[in-house]
Amino acid sequence: MTGVPDPRYVLARRVLLDALEALGEQREGVVLIGAQAVYARTGEGDLQVTPFTEDADLAVDPRLLGNAPLLEACMLNAGFLRGENPGDWRGMRDTHLDLMVPDALSQPGGRRGARIPPHAAFATRRVHGLEGCVVDRSIETIGAMDPADPRAYPIRVAGPAALLVAKLYKLGERTATTADRVQAKDALDVYRLLRAVQLPVLVQGFEQMFAEPISRAAAEQALRYLGQLFATPASEGPQLVAFTLADTDQPELGRDSSHRLAQSLLERLRRPE
């Protein structure tokens, strides 16, 4: 790796900071998730794939939101445009920023748009598997990657165990229902977390999620997905990891190591029945 961030990543970070600036006092109610949170927790590591992402993701915890300003007003007044789907916002150069609410925190009604009145249904999207991100989290300072941009904000960032749950949910659901939408990069992010984060830290994060009713079911289901996707080196998870590392000298290492690390975590945690 060169150590030079991918320009797409630099732009995605700028758009993230634009959104955090736009949200103002409502920043208290958001949690950084997705690839940018994964990299915040793992750093570059020693994988021969430079971290990059083209978008930004924020989980919304409605329990911490105020009634005003409205989320949609914050985003529209800052120049963000509505995308085709609820929660999809477009910033500079059509860069995506998603505002997503854990399904367990959305009121009933609707299929995709979250129900967190008084905020509009189109402002956020309801998503399964993010519940751990409002439990396993900590405040970190997220700054710009462009030296000319001085902005930095202390915000909640999902913990590594919660990020692992969210990634496994995404992989597991898409593998089971829409295999053509499976992204190999998500499997690599799972491997990054398993490889970079010490096992006791992951175990502690899972135990924290098990202890909270709002996140227990999601954490247990994520472990099922981990067991299914990384059951053997020939399973889909390790094979996707190897695919992402095909242009390096690490594909076999990634395949075998991701399986081994997954099994180590499963052995430390009680497998759900």
Secondary structure, DSSP 8 states (H G I E B T S, - for coil): --S---HHHHHHHHHHHHHHHHHGGGGGGEEEEHHHHHHHHH-STT-SS----SEEEEEE-GGG--SSS-HHHHHHHTT-EE-SSTTEEE-GGG-EEEEEEEGGGS-S--SSB---TTS-GGG-EEETT-GGGGTSEEEEEEE-SSTT---EEEEEEE-HHHHHHHHHHHHHHHHHH-GGG--HHHHHHHHHHHHHS-HHHHHHHHHHHHTSHHHHHHHHHHHHHHHHHTSSTTSHHHHHHHHHTTTTT-HHHHHHHHHHHHHHHHHHS----
